[in-house]
Amino acid sequence: MEWKVEVRPVGPLQMNSVLITGVGADGPETILIDPGAEPEKLLEWVGHSGGRLVALLATHGHFDHVGAAAEIQDAHDLPLRCHRNDLELIRQMPQIQESYGFPATRIPRCASDLDEGVRIPFATGEIKVRHVPGHSPGQLMFILPGQAIVGDCLFAGSVGRTDLPGGDFATLEKSIRERIYTLPDNTVIICGHGPDTTVGREKESNPFVRG
């Protein structure tokens, strides 16, 4: 099983969208995670992958991670799959965007069917879902072979903000210690912003949550 995992920062907040491509029973297929901004760029990226887009996933409901989802849905009839606890954030997205001085975008159609323990079939394998709240109530992590896509839960040398509505540092710390730091040390962490890191590196040196 070989998957190609690509990361591209989009939008003014340089949020990392992730595209996973693999070969399934019916040919190449792709999953787009966190369609946050610049929909034309994301659609071109999907097109160049050579795979059929089979799923749109959200690590969490903040607008910089889901702001382009509705425009992706205009071209691909797929729901944005997310955790139920972040549905309200997504429903309030236009007002939140405007309150921060960003142009409002349309609310996407969502399927709040992702939660702890869900397994997403993909290209003869599967992606494991873990619930890692703290940055937002519905923050999710997607686990691939040797990699984990953690959204804004953990960064290289830092952690996600907890001063936004629904954020809580004690909850975030628990998520990091019990759900991320329990992965193998060589697991590559794909963060919501900034460069990749590894579980082992963050356990040893992250100044906010040590292993």
VMD Tcl script that draws the C-alpha trace (Angstrom):
set ca {
  {0.00 0.00 0.00}
  {1.56 3.27 -1.14}
  {-0.10 6.62 -0.57}
  {1.17 9.98 -1.72}
  {0.65 12.65 0.95}
  {1.08 16.28 -0.09}
  {0.78 19.45 2.01}
  {0.08 22.94 0.64}
  {-0.46 26.12 2.66}
  {-3.45 28.19 1.52}
  {-5.03 31.50 2.45}
  {-3.76 34.49 4.40}
  {-3.24 32.34 7.51}
  {-1.18 29.79 5.54}
  {-3.21 26.83 6.71}
  {-1.92 23.44 5.56}
  {-4.36 21.60 3.31}
  {-3.49 17.94 2.82}
  {-4.12 15.80 -0.26}
  {-3.78 12.02 -0.03}
  {-3.68 9.96 -3.23}
  {-3.75 6.19 -3.52}
  {-4.94 3.43 -5.81}
  {-8.18 1.72 -4.94}
  {-10.17 -1.06 -6.57}
  {-11.59 1.37 -9.14}
  {-8.36 3.24 -9.84}
  {-6.63 6.29 -8.33}
  {-8.55 8.18 -5.65}
  {-7.88 11.17 -3.42}
  {-8.98 12.66 -0.11}
  {-8.75 16.39 0.60}
  {-8.32 17.38 4.24}
  {-9.00 20.93 5.45}
  {-10.20 22.82 2.33}
  {-9.56 26.15 3.99}
  {-9.09 28.77 1.26}
  {-8.16 29.39 -2.38}
  {-10.66 26.90 -3.84}
  {-9.40 27.32 -7.42}
  {-5.92 26.29 -6.28}
  {-7.30 23.31 -4.36}
  {-9.45 22.15 -7.29}
  {-6.46 22.39 -9.64}
  {-4.40 20.39 -7.15}
  {-7.06 17.68 -6.98}
  {-7.25 17.61 -10.78}
  {-3.51 17.22 -11.17}
  {-3.46 14.33 -8.70}
  {-5.05 12.08 -11.29}
  {-7.36 10.60 -8.69}
  {-11.12 10.74 -8.16}
  {-11.98 12.84 -5.11}
  {-13.78 10.49 -2.72}
  {-13.91 12.48 0.55}
  {-13.63 15.94 2.07}
  {-12.49 15.87 5.69}
  {-12.09 18.58 8.32}
  {-9.74 18.36 11.29}
  {-11.93 21.02 12.92}
  {-14.42 23.77 12.17}
  {-12.40 26.99 12.25}
  {-12.90 29.05 9.11}
  {-9.28 28.90 7.96}
  {-9.68 25.10 7.71}
  {-13.13 24.86 6.08}
  {-13.70 28.22 4.37}
  {-13.40 26.89 0.79}
  {-15.39 23.69 1.32}
  {-18.64 24.95 -0.21}
  {-16.87 25.96 -3.43}
  {-15.15 22.57 -3.61}
  {-18.63 21.04 -3.24}
  {-19.81 22.99 -6.30}
  {-17.44 20.83 -8.34}
  {-17.55 17.62 -6.28}
  {-20.81 16.48 -4.69}
  {-19.37 15.41 -1.36}
  {-20.25 16.37 2.22}
  {-17.61 17.88 4.48}
  {-17.08 15.16 7.07}
  {-16.38 16.49 10.56}
  {-17.08 15.99 14.27}
  {-20.53 16.95 15.52}
  {-19.07 19.20 18.24}
  {-17.76 21.64 15.63}
  {-20.95 21.93 13.58}
  {-21.92 25.17 15.31}
  {-18.54 26.73 14.51}
  {-19.08 25.91 10.84}
  {-22.64 27.26 10.88}
  {-21.38 30.54 12.35}
  {-18.45 30.76 9.94}
  {-19.57 33.81 7.88}
  {-20.10 35.94 10.99}
  {-16.81 34.78 12.52}
  {-14.91 35.55 9.31}
  {-16.34 39.06 9.15}
  {-15.56 39.68 12.82}
  {-11.87 39.04 12.04}
  {-11.96 41.19 8.90}
  {-12.03 38.35 6.38}
  {-14.56 38.00 3.53}
  {-17.43 35.70 4.43}
  {-17.70 32.42 2.55}
  {-20.62 30.03 2.19}
  {-21.47 27.40 4.80}
  {-20.70 23.92 3.41}
  {-22.94 20.88 3.58}
  {-21.64 18.74 6.43}
  {-21.83 15.15 7.59}
  {-20.93 15.05 11.28}
  {-20.11 11.34 11.22}
  {-16.48 11.37 12.38}
  {-15.54 10.55 15.97}
  {-13.11 8.55 18.06}
  {-12.54 5.10 16.62}
  {-14.03 5.69 13.17}
  {-12.05 4.12 10.33}
  {-12.26 5.67 6.87}
  {-11.67 3.14 4.06}
  {-9.26 4.48 1.45}
  {-7.27 2.92 -1.40}
  {-7.13 -0.67 -0.04}
  {-6.30 0.68 3.43}
  {-7.91 2.89 6.04}
  {-7.45 6.16 7.90}
  {-8.00 6.05 11.66}
  {-9.82 8.88 13.43}
  {-9.11 10.12 16.94}
  {-10.95 12.87 18.80}
  {-8.37 15.35 20.19}
  {-10.38 18.29 21.64}
  {-8.91 21.32 23.35}
  {-8.21 23.72 20.49}
  {-11.84 23.25 19.46}
  {-14.50 20.90 20.85}
  {-14.53 18.77 17.71}
  {-10.84 18.71 16.80}
  {-9.88 15.44 15.10}
  {-6.64 13.69 14.22}
  {-6.30 11.46 11.15}
  {-3.78 8.64 11.45}
  {-2.09 7.23 8.35}
  {0.74 4.69 8.16}
  {3.67 6.50 9.79}
  {1.94 9.89 9.80}
  {-0.71 11.80 11.73}
  {-2.62 14.87 10.54}
  {-3.37 16.81 13.72}
  {-4.85 20.14 12.59}
  {-4.21 22.86 15.18}
  {-3.83 20.54 18.17}
  {-0.02 20.44 18.08}
  {2.66 22.38 16.17}
  {6.43 22.10 15.87}
  {7.51 23.52 19.22}
  {4.07 24.83 20.12}
  {0.40 23.93 20.65}
  {-2.92 25.22 19.40}
  {-4.62 28.27 20.85}
  {-7.12 27.68 23.63}
  {-8.42 31.25 24.03}
  {-11.02 30.87 21.27}
  {-14.62 29.78 22.01}
  {-14.66 26.12 23.00}
  {-10.93 26.00 23.69}
  {-9.51 24.63 26.93}
  {-5.81 24.07 27.73}
  {-6.31 21.23 30.21}
  {-8.37 19.36 27.61}
  {-5.78 20.07 24.91}
  {-2.93 18.86 27.11}
  {-4.82 15.65 27.85}
  {-5.45 15.08 24.13}
  {-1.78 15.59 23.29}
  {-0.47 13.37 26.09}
  {-2.99 10.53 25.74}
  {-3.71 10.48 22.01}
  {-0.73 11.98 20.16}
  {2.24 11.21 22.41}
  {1.13 7.58 22.60}
  {1.86 7.15 18.88}
  {5.30 5.76 17.90}
  {8.07 8.35 18.32}
  {8.94 8.28 14.61}
  {5.40 9.20 13.56}
  {5.51 12.30 11.35}
  {3.13 14.98 12.58}
  {1.51 17.07 9.83}
  {0.41 20.27 11.53}
  {-2.35 22.71 10.63}
  {0.20 25.51 10.19}
  {3.95 25.46 9.77}
  {6.40 22.59 9.25}
  {6.06 18.91 10.02}
  {7.52 17.48 13.21}
  {7.61 14.08 14.92}
  {6.03 12.65 18.03}
  {9.44 11.96 19.57}
  {10.71 15.49 18.96}
  {7.67 17.09 20.57}
  {7.66 14.72 23.55}
  {11.26 15.66 24.23}
  {11.30 19.39 23.55}
  {7.84 20.94 23.23}
  {7.83 23.68 25.91}
  {4.05 23.57 26.42}
  {3.42 19.83 26.75}
  {6.37 17.52 27.48}
  {6.10 13.79 27.17}
}
mol new
graphics top color blue
foreach p $ca { graphics top sphere $p radius 0.5 }
foreach p [lrange $ca 0 end-1] q [lrange $ca 1 end] { graphics top cylinder $p $q radius 0.2 }
display resetview
